[in-house]
Amino acid sequence: AKRWINIRKSYGNFYKVPRNQTKLTIMLEKLGMNYDGRPHSGLDDSKNIARIAIRMLQDGCELRVNERMHAGQLVTVSSSAPLEGAPAPQMPRYRN
């Protein structure tokens, strides 16, 4: 992957919280969710990150690419950059 969404950055920017409040377990807790599965399991971490992303979309966040690799270096992509690809899907507004 040469570009991606860093969910920690998106979460921090959207909910206006400092970087130290963007650890996976803290994000879940603040959203009223429990961690599902085994901590540090790649599959379980991914599922929990997906749950956070879904909640952010439900809360009105437009998830955008915010990091990329360029010449082997990590580069932050400006949030004012145009959206790439299709618009984010419209998720129903219900709470778990």
Sequence and secondary structure as in RCSB ss.txt:
>XXXX:A:sequence
AKRWINIRKSYGNFYKVPRNQTKLTIMLEKLGMNYDGRPHSGLDDSKNIARIAIRMLQDGCELRVNERMHAGQLV
TVSSSAPLEGAPAPQMPRYRN
>XXXX:A:secstr
  EE  HHHHHHHHHT  GGG SHHHHHHHTT    S TT HHHHHHHHHHHHHHHHHTT      EEEETTEEE
E  TTS   SS          
